[in-house]
């Protein structure tokens, strides 16, 4: 295969063997961000969660930094007693040697004392990554949800997507432009 036309890992193509090796190591490091994030979140280890983000991460429209993110994430996760985040389907695109973006699928289960439910849902994280001081970090994470329902309910697209007021999620699958285009062609 001609490496100059293989864009399955994003628009950037490494020019040297060392760059190719670095991209492989970077790919593994970025995948670990998603898995370690899920593990730390479920353990309520907020220091580890926020350590995976850019030190100057944007939190909401007016706050920045890991301490602000820790406060926000702690408030969010205190709304559920137990959580289980299973991540998979991590697609990573490299834009250059130090910047990438990715999509991570997640099935989450949440014990919700406020409703007495054990909720199940599916999420898609859309991330931006950057190597900062030699470490890969999440610089931006956008959450999109298909559904969040009680484990005894049948899922419906969009059901429960904004169960947590501060999330403001964009429901899937309609968040993708290709979704509407596909159905316009087939109807």
C-alpha positions as CSV (number, residue, x, y, z in Angstrom):
1,X,0.0,0.0,0.0
2,X,1.3,3.5,-0.9
3,X,1.7,5.2,2.5
4,X,1.2,8.7,0.9
5,X,-2.4,7.9,0.1
6,X,-3.3,5.9,3.3
7,X,-5.4,8.3,5.3
8,X,-7.0,5.8,7.7
9,X,-5.1,7.4,10.6
10,X,-5.9,11.0,9.6
11,X,-4.5,13.5,7.2
12,X,-1.0,13.5,8.5
13,X,1.5,11.0,7.1
14,X,4.8,10.4,8.9
15,X,7.8,10.9,6.7
16,X,10.4,8.9,8.6
17,X,10.6,5.6,10.4
18,X,11.0,7.5,13.7
19,X,7.8,9.5,13.0
20,X,6.0,6.3,12.1
21,X,7.1,4.7,15.4
22,X,6.1,7.8,17.3
23,X,2.6,7.7,15.7
24,X,2.2,4.1,16.8
25,X,3.2,5.0,20.4
26,X,1.0,8.0,20.3
27,X,-1.9,6.0,19.1
28,X,-1.5,3.6,22.1
29,X,-1.1,6.5,24.5
30,X,-4.3,8.2,23.2
31,X,-6.2,5.0,23.5
32,X,-5.1,4.7,27.1
33,X,-6.5,8.2,27.8
34,X,-10.0,6.9,27.0
35,X,-9.7,3.7,29.0
36,X,-8.0,5.4,32.0
37,X,-10.6,8.2,32.0
38,X,-13.4,5.6,32.3
39,X,-11.6,3.7,35.0
40,X,-10.8,6.8,37.0
41,X,-14.3,8.2,36.6
42,X,-15.9,5.0,37.9
43,X,-13.4,5.0,40.9
44,X,-14.3,8.7,41.5
45,X,-10.6,9.5,41.3
46,X,-11.1,13.0,40.0
47,X,-7.4,13.9,40.3
48,X,-6.6,11.2,37.8
49,X,-9.5,12.2,35.6
50,X,-8.4,15.9,35.3
51,X,-4.7,15.0,34.9
52,X,-5.7,13.6,31.4
53,X,-6.8,17.0,30.2
54,X,-4.9,20.1,29.0
55,X,-3.9,22.1,32.1
56,X,-5.8,25.1,30.6
57,X,-8.9,23.1,29.5
58,X,-12.0,25.2,28.9
59,X,-14.8,24.3,31.4
60,X,-18.2,25.7,30.4
61,X,-18.1,29.2,28.9
62,X,-16.3,31.1,31.6
63,X,-13.9,28.8,33.4
64,X,-10.6,27.2,32.6
65,X,-8.2,24.8,34.2
66,X,-8.0,21.4,35.8
67,X,-9.3,22.7,39.2
68,X,-12.4,24.1,37.5
69,X,-12.8,20.8,35.7
70,X,-12.4,18.8,38.9
71,X,-15.2,20.9,40.6
72,X,-17.5,20.4,37.6
73,X,-16.9,16.7,37.2
74,X,-17.2,16.1,41.0
75,X,-20.6,17.9,41.0
76,X,-21.7,15.8,38.0
77,X,-20.6,12.5,39.3
78,X,-22.0,13.1,42.8
79,X,-25.5,12.8,41.1
80,X,-24.9,9.1,40.6
81,X,-23.7,6.6,43.2
82,X,-22.2,3.9,41.0
83,X,-21.1,4.2,37.4
84,X,-19.7,1.7,34.8
85,X,-18.2,3.1,31.6
86,X,-17.2,0.6,29.0
87,X,-15.3,2.2,26.1
88,X,-14.7,0.8,22.7
89,X,-14.5,1.7,19.0
90,X,-11.8,4.4,19.5
91,X,-11.1,6.0,16.1
92,X,-8.1,8.4,16.1
93,X,-7.0,10.8,13.3
94,X,-3.6,12.4,13.5
95,X,-3.4,16.0,12.1
96,X,0.3,16.2,12.8
97,X,2.8,14.7,15.1
98,X,1.4,16.5,18.2
99,X,-2.3,17.0,17.4
100,X,-5.1,14.4,16.8
101,X,-8.8,14.0,17.1
102,X,-10.9,11.0,17.9
103,X,-14.3,9.4,18.5
104,X,-14.8,7.0,21.4
105,X,-17.9,4.9,21.9
106,X,-19.1,4.2,25.4
107,X,-21.8,2.2,27.1
108,X,-22.5,3.6,30.5
109,X,-24.5,2.3,33.5
110,X,-25.5,4.7,36.3
111,X,-27.0,4.1,39.7
112,X,-29.2,7.1,40.2
113,X,-30.4,7.6,43.8
114,X,-32.5,10.6,42.7
115,X,-34.8,8.4,40.6
116,X,-34.2,5.0,42.1
117,X,-33.1,3.7,38.7
118,X,-30.2,1.8,37.3
119,X,-29.8,3.6,34.0
120,X,-28.1,2.3,30.9
121,X,-27.0,4.4,28.0
122,X,-24.7,4.9,25.0
123,X,-22.4,7.8,24.5
124,X,-20.1,9.0,21.8
125,X,-17.2,11.2,22.9
126,X,-15.7,13.5,20.3
127,X,-12.2,14.5,21.4
128,X,-9.3,16.7,20.5
129,X,-5.9,15.6,21.7
130,X,-2.6,17.4,21.9
131,X,0.9,16.4,23.1
132,X,1.7,18.9,25.9
133,X,5.1,18.7,27.6
134,X,5.6,15.3,26.1
135,X,2.3,13.8,27.3
136,X,-0.9,13.3,25.3
137,X,-3.8,15.2,26.8
138,X,-7.5,15.7,26.0
139,X,-7.9,19.4,25.0
140,X,-11.6,19.2,24.3
141,X,-14.3,16.5,24.9
142,X,-17.8,16.8,23.5
143,X,-20.3,14.3,24.6
144,X,-23.2,13.1,22.4
145,X,-25.7,10.5,23.6
146,X,-28.1,8.1,21.9
147,X,-30.1,7.4,25.0
148,X,-30.2,7.0,28.8
149,X,-33.0,4.9,30.2
150,X,-33.8,2.7,33.2
151,X,-32.3,-0.8,32.7
152,X,-35.9,-2.1,32.6
153,X,-37.0,0.3,29.8
154,X,-36.5,-0.2,26.0
155,X,-34.1,2.4,24.6
156,X,-35.4,5.0,22.2
157,X,-33.2,7.5,20.3
158,X,-32.9,10.7,22.3
159,X,-34.7,9.4,25.4
160,X,-33.0,10.8,28.5
161,X,-30.2,12.6,26.7
162,X,-30.3,15.6,28.9
163,X,-31.0,13.8,32.2
164,X,-28.3,15.8,33.8
165,X,-29.0,19.5,33.4
166,X,-25.5,20.7,33.0
167,X,-24.7,18.3,30.1
168,X,-26.5,19.9,27.2
169,X,-25.9,16.9,25.0
170,X,-26.6,16.7,21.3
171,X,-28.5,13.5,20.6
172,X,-27.3,10.9,18.2
173,X,-27.6,9.7,15.5
174,X,-28.8,13.1,14.2
175,X,-25.7,15.0,15.3
176,X,-23.9,13.6,12.2
177,X,-24.6,15.4,8.9
178,X,-24.3,12.0,7.1
179,X,-27.3,10.7,9.0
180,X,-29.8,13.1,7.4
181,X,-28.1,12.9,4.0
182,X,-28.4,9.1,4.1
183,X,-32.1,9.1,4.9
184,X,-32.8,11.9,2.3
185,X,-31.4,9.6,-0.4
186,X,-33.2,6.5,0.7
187,X,-36.7,7.9,1.3
